[in-house]
Amino acid sequence: MTNIELLLLPAILILGIAFLIVYIRMRREKNKGDLIIADKRQNTKNRLYGLYKAYMATPVIKRYFSKMKKKYRSIFPADEVTLNTRVTKEMTKCLICALLIFAVVCVVCKGNIPYTIIGGVGAYMIFTMILNSSNDSLEMKLLDQLDTFITDIHAYYHDSHNVEDAIMQTLDDLPYEIGLHADKILTIVTSPESDLEMEKYIQTSPNRFLLLLATICNSIKEYGDKELENGKSLFLTNLNHLKGELNDERIRLTKKRNAFMGVNFAVLIPLFILKPAETLLLNSMTELKEFFDGIGGIISLAIVTTITLICYEVINVLKDDGEDDENEHRFLVKTAGFPGIKGFLTRKINKNYSKSLRLTDKLKATGDTAGLPAFLVKQYLWAIMFFLIVTVVVLFGSYKSKKYLLSDFSSAYGQELVPSEEYREDLQRISLDLHGEIRDYDENLDEKVHTFLTEHEYNDEMAEAIIAELKMRHEEYEAYYYKWYYLVIALVASVIGYYIPELLLEYKFHIRKLKREDEVAQFRTVILILMHEDGMMLDTVLEWMERFGKSFKQSLSECIMNLEYSQRDALEELKEKESGFPPFRRLVDSLIATDDVGLEGAFDDLETEREYYHGKRREDSDMIIKKNSSTAKTLMMIPLFSVIGAYIIYPFVMYVVNMLTEFGEVF
């Protein structure tokens, strides 16, 4: 091992042990109450504060910390102190697992740099896998608790016929997570400034079902309950609508979890069998050592690792339905805003105006608020990343091949006819002593070899075999330099990298169609909740639609601002902007009709349509889950096939080809 490798291994082990000690201490103090993470002066004694600051100062960790915090905020609508504490604890657990696995990989690989890098990639995948699994479990747990909460409110409302009393009667038996939301909803319905409290609650980003429940309770508190034509309570009817949607979502998440179970774990297994596969092959055929220690082995490792990482990320996209985090685009937006870069991107957009419009529409349809300039920056960053990866792999592969030629003679003279194994070992030892002649080759090599053998009292008959080996290695050593086609390969890789974000956008655009239908269905539910309230105004309905909107949020915001000039013109403009999506266009047509027939008259068929669209959404959702899981299971096998092809079959083929070539040269 090199000095760098010797230093790297202890450092990794020490870091892993340090995280383990911190975790043990955290567990011991679990019952002492929540730790406080606030400003520096108030937290000098806080043992989590150092970890929190470290996470926020590390770019990659900060990204996942912010993502996890956003998820936790929707589940635990608590203060920043509690959120930071919980996320720091969970993040530390995930990092400890990943670092321990990374340390084990480093020990098994004995500090080998390529395998250490692969171990880092595997640790990253395990870290994100544990993180995503934890978030999914918390989300499902909250939905289960919400189902019980709605059932309890329904039961208690029968007795009290009062929303506040029904909610208050449920509080004693509620689990912690849903209890936090229940307190927030109770604050909304009991506050004289309910709209202000509602806005505060919305800022915590609760899931759409909790927001719907808050809408139902707030509307009943503000406008009052009433008996519908079928004799049922409006409040209880709305709760039934909500529970129906909630049950559909729980079933969908359960199906998705079962369909993707084990896929993420299976896709990274090939990374951890690379070293055992190499060891097994070398034990059975030492002649393959030149391949594994040379540029061929490095390129094979890079191919397998890249394929595995791409398959893993694509599977995550399939599993998460192409959802994205707006916070991830901040860096891209800032970069796109730099003066020089901004001018370049503007010229590119204007030069390809038609394509730019199509991309803008797709970004808008997928809910991307960063804009086209930020997307172009992402494309260029992917191109640069792919170019650098190929360049680094080629250069490092050349370095490893040269290092092997100079320092490893363990597989040399394997085909040489020698009197004994001791004689072969002497040939290898002498060649290693003369390895400098490979790099500093000159015409006096024969004389130097003979002189060396004489001075060290070796058999002079060894000279011929040693000279042939050193000359052959010198020719191979000289062949390792940066060739012109390496640059071509790197440029081709950069072009592929440039178009990867565009391909992912196409996929997200395709998937987002169902998401947009879900959003329109959500609008229908909101209208169904509000339409029966006496005195309900159109602007209030649009404001609630905007709160639930994502793909249509910007268009709805502009429509609300234009209402004061002309209600009909504002709705017509909204319809024109989203004319490419018929379900939303038809919904806007009904909103326009409220001028003539009122809200209830315009949506008198909403209940029937809602049932139809719910059934259609269930079928579409099942179809997409089956299709995505089938694709994910296919992708799961690709890394394994790449290991078999690039790391097992290819070395054997190259070895056989070389053997046949040498055989042909002899005869």
C-alpha positions in Angstrom: 0.0 0.0 0.0 1.1 3.6 -0.7 1.6 6.1 2.1 -1.7 7.8 1.1 -3.5 4.4 1.5 -1.9 3.7 4.8 -3.0 7.1 6.1 -6.5 6.8 4.7 -7.5 3.5 6.3 -6.8 4.6 10.0 -8.5 7.9 9.4 -11.7 6.2 8.2 -11.7 3.8 11.1 -11.2 6.6 13.6 -14.0 8.6 12.1 -16.3 5.6 12.2 -15.4 5.0 15.9 -16.0 8.6 16.7 -19.5 8.5 15.2 -20.2 5.3 17.1 -19.2 6.9 20.4 -21.4 9.9 19.8 -24.3 7.6 18.9 -23.9 5.6 22.2 -23.8 8.7 24.2 -27.0 9.9 22.5 -28.8 6.7 23.4 -27.7 7.0 27.0 -29.2 10.5 27.2 -32.4 9.7 25.4 -34.5 9.8 28.5 -33.1 13.1 29.7 -35.4 15.0 27.3 -34.9 16.7 24.0 -31.6 18.3 23.4 -31.7 22.0 22.3 -30.2 23.2 19.1 -30.4 27.0 19.0 -27.8 29.7 18.6 -24.1 29.1 19.6 -24.2 30.9 22.9 -27.1 28.8 24.2 -25.7 25.5 23.0 -22.1 25.3 24.0 -22.9 22.3 26.2 -25.1 20.6 23.6 -23.4 17.5 22.3 -25.5 17.4 19.2 -24.7 21.0 18.2 -21.3 20.1 16.8 -22.8 17.4 14.6 -25.5 19.8 13.5 -23.0 22.5 12.5 -20.8 19.9 10.7 -23.8 18.7 8.7 -24.8 22.2 7.7 -21.2 23.0 6.7 -20.9 19.9 4.5 -22.4 20.4 1.0 -23.7 16.9 0.3 -24.8 16.2 3.8 -26.4 19.6 4.0 -28.5 18.8 1.0 -29.9 15.6 2.5 -30.2 17.2 5.9 -32.4 20.0 4.4 -34.4 17.4 2.5 -35.0 15.3 5.5 -35.9 18.3 7.6 -38.5 19.3 5.1 -40.0 15.8 5.4 -39.9 15.9 9.2 -41.5 19.4 9.2 -44.5 17.9 7.4 -44.7 15.1 9.9 -43.7 17.0 13.1 -45.0 20.6 12.9 -42.8 21.6 15.8 -40.3 24.4 16.4 -36.9 24.6 14.7 -35.1 23.4 17.9 -37.1 20.1 18.0 -36.8 19.6 14.2 -33.1 20.1 14.2 -32.6 17.7 17.1 -34.7 15.0 15.5 -33.1 15.3 12.1 -29.6 15.4 13.6 -30.2 12.2 15.5 -31.7 10.4 12.5 -28.9 11.7 10.2 -26.3 10.5 12.6 -27.8 7.0 12.7 -27.8 6.8 8.9 -24.2 8.1 8.7 -22.9 5.6 11.3 -24.4 2.7 9.4 -22.9 4.0 6.1 -19.4 4.7 7.6 -19.2 1.4 9.4 -19.9 -0.4 6.1 -17.3 1.9 4.4 -14.7 1.0 7.1 -15.4 -2.7 6.6 -14.9 -2.4 2.9 -11.6 -0.5 3.4 -10.3 -3.2 5.7 -11.3 -6.0 3.3 -9.7 -4.1 0.4 -6.6 -3.2 2.4 -6.7 0.4 1.4 -6.8 -0.2 -2.3 -7.8 3.3 -3.7 -10.2 2.1 -6.5 -12.1 -0.2 -4.2 -12.1 2.4 -1.5 -13.8 4.8 -3.9 -16.3 2.0 -4.8 -16.9 1.5 -1.1 -17.6 5.2 -0.8 -20.2 4.9 -3.6 -21.7 1.9 -1.9 -21.8 3.7 1.5 -23.5 6.7 -0.2 -26.2 4.4 -1.7 -26.8 2.6 1.7 -27.0 6.0 3.4 -29.6 7.3 1.0 -31.5 4.0 1.1 -31.7 4.0 4.9 -32.7 7.7 4.8 -35.5 7.1 2.3 -36.7 4.1 4.1 -37.0 6.0 7.3 -38.9 8.8 5.7 -41.3 6.4 4.0 -42.0 4.6 7.2 -42.7 7.9 9.0 -45.0 9.0 6.3 -47.0 5.8 6.3 -47.1 5.9 10.1 -48.6 9.4 10.0 -51.2 8.4 7.4 -52.3 5.5 9.6 -52.6 7.7 12.6 -54.6 10.3 10.6 -57.0 7.6 9.6 -57.7 6.8 13.3 -57.9 10.5 14.1 -60.6 11.2 11.4 -62.6 8.2 12.6 -62.5 9.5 16.2 -63.5 13.0 15.1 -66.4 11.4 13.1 -67.6 9.5 16.2 -67.3 12.4 18.7 -69.0 14.9 16.4 -72.2 12.7 16.5 -72.4 13.5 20.2 -71.3 17.1 20.4 -72.1 18.5 16.9 -69.2 20.9 17.5 -65.8 20.7 15.7 -63.7 22.0 18.6 -65.2 19.6 21.1 -64.8 16.7 18.8 -61.1 17.4 18.2 -60.5 18.1 21.9 -62.0 14.8 22.9 -59.5 12.9 20.7 -56.4 14.6 22.0 -55.8 12.4 25.1 -55.5 9.2 23.1 -53.6 10.5 20.1 -50.0 9.4 19.3 -47.3 12.0 19.3 -47.0 12.7 15.6 -50.7 13.2 14.8 -51.2 14.9 18.1 -49.0 17.8 17.0 -51.2 18.3 13.9 -54.3 18.0 16.0 -53.1 20.8 18.2 -52.5 23.0 15.2 -55.9 22.3 13.7 -57.5 23.0 17.1 -55.7 26.3 17.2 -57.1 27.2 13.8 -60.7 26.5 14.6 -60.6 28.2 18.0 -58.6 31.3 17.1 -60.3 34.6 16.2 -57.7 34.9 13.5 -58.2 31.5 11.9 -56.9 32.6 8.5 -53.6 33.7 10.0 -53.3 30.5 11.9 -54.1 28.5 8.8 -51.3 30.3 6.9 -48.9 29.4 9.7 -49.9 25.8 9.5 -49.6 25.7 5.7 -46.0 27.0 6.0 -45.1 23.8 7.9 -45.9 21.9 4.6 -48.3 19.3 5.9 -49.4 16.6 3.5 -52.4 17.2 1.4 -54.7 15.1 3.6 -53.9 17.0 6.7 -54.4 20.2 4.8 -57.8 19.0 3.6 -58.8 18.1 7.1 -57.8 21.6 8.3 -59.8 23.0 5.4 -62.9 21.0 6.3 -62.7 22.0 10.0 -62.0 25.6 9.2 -64.8 26.0 6.7 -67.3 24.5 9.1 -66.1 26.8 11.9 -66.3 29.8 9.6 -69.5 29.1 7.6 -71.2 26.5 9.9 -72.5 23.0 9.3 -75.7 22.2 7.6 -77.8 19.3 6.4 -77.5 18.3 2.8 -80.4 17.1 0.6 -79.7 13.5 1.4 -80.1 14.3 5.1 -76.5 13.9 6.0 -74.3 16.5 7.8 -72.0 18.5 5.5 -69.1 18.1 7.9 -69.4 14.3 8.2 -69.9 14.0 4.5 -66.7 15.9 3.8 -64.9 13.7 6.4 -66.1 10.6 4.5 -64.7 12.1 1.2 -61.4 12.7 2.9 -61.2 9.3 4.4 -61.9 7.7 1.0 -59.0 9.6 -0.6 -56.8 8.8 2.4 -57.5 5.1 2.1 -56.7 5.1 -1.6 -53.4 6.7 -0.8 -52.5 4.2 1.9 -53.3 1.4 -0.4 -51.2 2.9 -3.2 -48.2 3.4 -0.9 -48.5 -0.1 0.4 -48.6 -1.5 -3.2 -45.6 0.6 -4.2 -43.6 -0.5 -1.1 -44.3 -4.2 -1.8 -43.6 -3.8 -5.5 -40.1 -2.2 -4.9 -39.2 -4.3 -1.8 -35.6 -5.4 -2.0 -34.9 -3.8 -5.4 -32.7 -1.0 -4.1 -30.7 -3.3 -1.9 -30.2 -5.9 -4.8 -28.9 -3.3 -7.2 -25.9 -2.4 -5.1 -24.9 -6.0 -4.3 -22.6 -6.2 -7.4 -20.4 -3.5 -5.9 -19.6 -5.6 -2.9 -18.8 -8.8 -4.9 -16.2 -7.1 -7.1 -13.2 -7.7 -4.7 -14.2 -11.3 -3.8 -14.7 -12.0 -7.6 -11.2 -10.6 -8.3 -9.6 -12.6 -5.5 -11.3 -15.8 -6.6 -10.2 -15.3 -10.2 -6.6 -14.5 -9.2 -6.4 -17.6 -7.0 -7.4 -19.8 -9.9 -5.4 -17.9 -12.6 -2.6 -15.6 -11.5 -2.0 -14.4 -15.1 -5.1 -12.2 -14.8 -3.3 -10.0 -12.3 -1.9 -7.8 -15.1 -5.5 -7.1 -16.2 -6.9 -6.3 -12.7 -3.9 -4.1 -11.8 -3.9 -2.4 -15.1 -6.0 0.1 -17.1 -8.4 -2.7 -18.2 -9.3 -3.5 -14.6 -9.7 0.2 -13.7 -12.0 0.8 -16.7 -14.1 -2.3 -15.9 -14.4 -1.0 -12.3 -15.5 2.4 -13.5 -18.0 0.9 -15.9 -19.6 -1.4 -13.3 -19.7 1.4 -10.7 -21.2 4.0 -13.1 -23.8 1.5 -14.3 -24.7 0.5 -10.7 -25.0 4.2 -9.6 -27.1 5.2 -12.6 -29.4 2.2 -12.2 -29.8 3.0 -8.5 -30.7 6.6 -9.1 -33.2 5.7 -11.9 -34.8 3.1 -9.6 -35.3 5.9 -7.0 -36.9 8.1 -9.7 -39.2 5.3 -10.6 -40.0 4.6 -7.0 -40.6 8.3 -6.1 -42.7 9.0 -9.2 -40.1 11.5 -10.4 -40.7 13.9 -7.5 -38.1 16.6 -7.0 -37.0 18.9 -4.2 -37.1 22.6 -4.9 -34.2 23.3 -2.5 -31.9 21.3 -4.7 -32.1 24.0 -7.4 -30.8 26.9 -5.4 -27.2 26.4 -6.4 -28.3 26.0 -10.1 -30.4 29.2 -9.9 -27.5 31.2 -8.3 -25.0 29.9 -10.9 -27.4 30.8 -13.8 -27.6 34.3 -12.4 -23.8 35.1 -12.7 -23.3 37.9 -15.3 -21.2 36.0 -17.7 -23.1 32.8 -17.5 -26.5 34.6 -17.6 -25.5 36.2 -20.9 -24.3 32.9 -22.4 -27.5 31.1 -21.4 -29.7 33.9 -22.8 -28.0 33.7 -26.2 -28.4 29.9 -26.2 -32.1 30.2 -25.3 -32.8 32.7 -28.0 -30.8 30.7 -30.6 -32.9 27.6 -29.9 -36.2 29.4 -29.1 -38.6 26.7 -30.2 -36.9 24.0 -28.2 -36.5 26.4 -25.3 -40.3 26.9 -25.2 -40.9 23.1 -25.2 -38.4 22.6 -22.4 -40.0 25.5 -20.4 -43.5 23.9 -20.8 -42.2 20.5 -19.6 -40.4 22.1 -16.7 -43.6 23.9 -15.7 -45.6 20.8 -16.1 -43.3 18.8 -13.8 -43.5 21.5 -11.1 -39.9 22.8 -11.6 -39.8 26.4 -10.4 -36.1 26.9 -11.1 -36.6 27.8 -14.7 -34.9 27.0 -18.0 -31.5 28.7 -17.3 -31.0 26.6 -14.2 -31.9 23.5 -16.1 -29.3 24.3 -18.8 -26.7 24.8 -16.0 -27.6 21.3 -14.8 -27.0 19.9 -18.3 -23.6 21.6 -18.6 -22.6 20.4 -15.1 -23.5 16.8 -16.0 -21.5 17.1 -19.2 -18.4 18.4 -17.3 -18.8 15.7 -14.7 -18.9 12.9 -17.3 -15.9 14.4 -19.1 -13.9 14.6 -15.9 -14.9 11.1 -14.8 -13.7 9.5 -18.1 -10.5 11.6 -18.1 -9.6 10.7 -14.5 -10.4 7.0 -15.0 -8.2 6.8 -18.1 -5.3 8.7 -16.5 -5.5 6.7 -13.3 -5.8 3.5 -15.3 -2.6 4.4 -17.2 -0.8 5.2 -13.9 -1.9 1.8 -12.4 -0.7 -0.1 -15.5 2.7 1.6 -15.4 3.0 1.0 -11.7 2.2 -2.7 -12.3 4.8 -3.0 -15.0 7.4 -1.5 -12.8 6.7 -3.2 -9.5 4.8 -6.5 -9.9 6.6 -9.5 -11.4 4.6 -12.1 -9.5 2.9 -13.4 -12.7 6.0 -13.0 -14.9 7.8 -16.1 -16.4 4.7 -18.2 -15.8 5.1 -19.8 -19.3 8.9 -20.0 -19.0 10.4 -23.5 -18.8 12.7 -23.4 -15.7 14.6 -26.1 -13.7 12.7 -25.3 -10.5 10.3 -22.9 -8.8 13.3 -21.4 -6.9 14.8 -20.5 -10.3 11.6 -18.8 -11.4 11.5 -16.8 -8.1 15.1 -15.7 -8.8 14.0 -14.4 -12.2 11.2 -12.5 -10.7 13.4 -11.0 -7.9 16.2 -9.9 -10.3 13.6 -8.3 -12.6 12.2 -6.4 -9.7 15.7 -5.2 -8.8 16.2 -4.0 -12.4 12.7 -2.5 -12.8 14.2 1.0 -13.3 15.5 -0.2 -16.6 11.9 -0.4 -17.9 11.4 3.3 -17.5 15.0 4.4 -18.3 15.5 1.9 -21.1 18.7 2.3 -23.3 20.8 0.2 -25.7 23.1 -1.0 -22.9 20.4 -3.1 -21.2 22.0 -6.4 -22.2 25.3 -5.3 -20.6 23.6 -4.0 -17.5 21.8 -7.3 -16.9 24.9 -9.4 -17.4 26.9 -7.1 -15.1 24.1 -7.3 -12.4 24.0 -11.1 -12.6 27.8 -11.4 -12.3 28.0 -9.0 -9.4 25.3 -10.8 -7.4 26.6 -14.3 -8.4 23.5 -15.3 -10.3 23.5 -17.8 -13.2 24.3 -15.8 -16.4 21.9 -18.1 -18.3 19.1 -16.1 -16.8 20.0 -13.0 -18.8 18.1 -13.9 -22.0 14.8 -14.4 -20.2 15.2 -11.3 -18.0 16.2 -9.0 -21.0 13.2 -10.3 -23.0 10.8 -9.5 -20.1 12.2 -6.1 -19.4 12.1 -5.1 -23.2 8.5 -6.3 -23.4 7.5 -4.3 -20.4 9.3 -1.3 -21.7 7.3 -1.4 -24.9 4.1 -1.7 -22.9 5.2 1.1 -20.6 5.8 3.4 -23.5 2.4 2.6 -24.9 0.6 4.1 -21.9 0.1 7.8 -22.7 -2.8 10.0 -23.3 -4.0 9.1 -26.7 -6.1 11.3 -29.0 -9.1 8.9 -28.9 -9.2 9.2 -25.1 -10.3 12.8 -25.6 -12.9 11.6 -28.2 -14.3 9.1 -25.7 -14.4 11.8 -23.0 -16.2 14.2 -25.3 -18.7 11.5 -26.3 -19.3 10.8 -22.5 -19.8 14.5 -21.9 -22.5 14.7 -24.7 -24.2 11.7 -23.1 -24.1 13.4 -19.7 -25.5 16.6 -21.2 -28.6 14.9 -22.4 -29.2 12.8 -19.3 -31.2 15.6 -17.5 -33.3 16.0 -20.6 -34.1 12.3 -20.7 -35.0 12.4 -17.0 -37.2 15.4 -17.7 -39.0 13.5 -20.5 -39.7 10.7 -18.0 -40.9 13.1 -15.3 -43.1 14.8 -17.8 -44.7 11.5 -18.7 -45.2 10.5 -15.1 -46.4 14.0 -14.1 -49.5 13.5 -16.2 -50.9 11.3 -13.5 -49.7 13.7 -10.8 -51.5 16.6 -12.6 -54.7 14.5 -12.7 -54.2 13.9 -9.0 -53.9 17.7 -8.5 -57.1 18.3 -10.5 -58.8 15.6 -8.4 -57.6 17.4 -5.3 -59.1 20.7 -6.6 -62.4 18.9 -7.1 -62.3 17.7 -3.5 -61.6 21.2 -2.3 -64.5 22.6 -4.3 -66.7 19.7 -3.1 -65.9 20.7 0.5 -66.5 24.4 0.0 -69.3 24.6 -2.6 -72.2 23.8 -0.1 -71.1 26.6 2.3 -73.5 29.5 2.3 -71.9 32.7 1.0 -68.9 31.0 -0.5 -67.1 33.3 -3.0 -65.1 32.3 -6.1 -62.0 34.1 -5.0 -62.0 32.0 -1.8 -62.2 28.8 -3.8 -59.3 29.9 -6.0 -57.2 30.8 -3.0 -57.7 27.3 -1.6 -56.9 25.7 -4.9 -53.7 27.7 -5.0 -52.7 26.3 -1.6 -53.1 22.8 -2.9 -51.6 23.5 -6.3 -48.1 22.6 -7.5 -48.1 22.2 -11.3 -50.9 24.8 -11.6 -49.8 27.0 -8.7 -48.2 29.8 -10.7 -51.2 30.1 -13.1 -53.6 30.1 -10.2 -51.6 32.9 -8.5 -51.7 35.1 -11.6 -55.4 34.4 -12.0 -56.1 35.5 -8.4 -54.2 38.7 -8.9 -56.2 39.5 -12.1 -59.6 38.8 -10.5 -60.0 42.4 -9.3 -59.9 43.7 -12.9 -62.3 41.1 -14.5 -63.3 37.8 -13.0 -64.3 36.3 -16.3 -61.2 37.5 -18.2 -58.9 36.2 -15.4 -60.5 32.7 -15.7 -60.4 32.8 -19.5 -56.7 33.6 -19.3 -56.2 30.8 -16.8 -58.0 28.4 -19.2 -55.8 29.5 -22.1 -52.5 29.1 -20.2 -53.4 25.5 -19.2 -55.3 24.6 -22.5 -53.0 21.6 -23.0 -54.5 19.7 -20.1 -58.2 19.0 -20.7 -59.2 17.9 -17.1 -58.1 21.3 -15.7 -59.6 23.2 -18.7 -63.0 21.6 -18.0 -62.7 22.5 -14.3 -62.0 26.2 -15.3 -65.1 26.1 -17.6 -67.2 25.2 -14.6 -65.6 28.0 -12.5 -66.6 30.4 -15.3 -70.2 29.2 -15.2 -70.5 30.2 -11.5 -71.3 33.7 -12.7 -74.6 32.5 -14.1 -75.6 29.5 -12.0 -73.6 29.8 -8.8 -71.0 27.5 -7.3 -73.4 24.6 -6.5 -75.1 24.8 -9.9 -71.8 24.9 -11.8 -70.6 21.7 -10.0 -73.8 19.8 -9.6 -72.3 16.8 -11.4 -69.1 16.9 -9.4 -69.9 14.0 -7.1 -70.5 11.7 -10.2 -67.4 12.9 -12.0 -65.4 12.5 -8.8 -66.3 8.8 -8.5 -65.3 8.2 -12.1 -62.0 10.0 -11.8 -61.2 8.3 -8.5 -61.7 4.9 -10.2 -59.6 6.0 -13.2 -56.8 7.2 -11.0 -56.7 4.0 -9.0 -56.4 2.0 -12.3 -53.7 4.4 -13.7 -51.8 4.3 -10.4 -51.8 0.5 -10.3 -50.7 0.3 -13.9 -47.8 2.8 -13.3 -46.7 0.9 -10.2 -46.6 -2.4 -12.1 -44.8 -0.8 -15.0 -42.2 1.0 -12.9 -41.6 -2.0 -10.6 -41.1 -4.2 -13.7 -38.6 -1.6 -15.1 -36.9 -1.4 -11.8 -36.4 -5.2 -11.5 -34.9 -5.2 -15.0 -32.5 -2.4 -14.0 -31.7 -4.4 -10.9 -30.1 -7.1 -13.0 -28.0 -4.8 -15.2 -25.2 -4.2 -12.6 -24.9 -8.0 -12.0 -24.6 -8.6 -15.8 -22.1 -5.8 -16.1 -19.9 -7.5 -13.4 -20.2 -10.8 -15.2 -19.4 -9.2 -18.6 -16.8 -6.6 -17.7 -15.1 -8.2 -14.7 -15.3 -11.9 -15.4 -15.9 -12.8 -19.1 -13.9 -9.9 -20.6 -10.6 -10.7 -18.7 -10.8 -14.3 -19.7 -11.4 -13.4 -23.3 -8.5 -10.9 -23.3 -6.3 -13.5 -21.8 -7.2 -16.1 -24.4 -6.7 -13.6 -27.2 -3.2 -12.7 -25.9 -2.3 -16.4 -25.6 -3.4 -17.0 -29.2 -1.5 -14.0 -30.4 1.7 -15.1 -28.6 1.2 -18.6 -30.0 0.9 -17.2 -33.5 4.0 -15.2 -33.1 6.0 -18.2 -32.0 4.9 -20.3 -35.0 
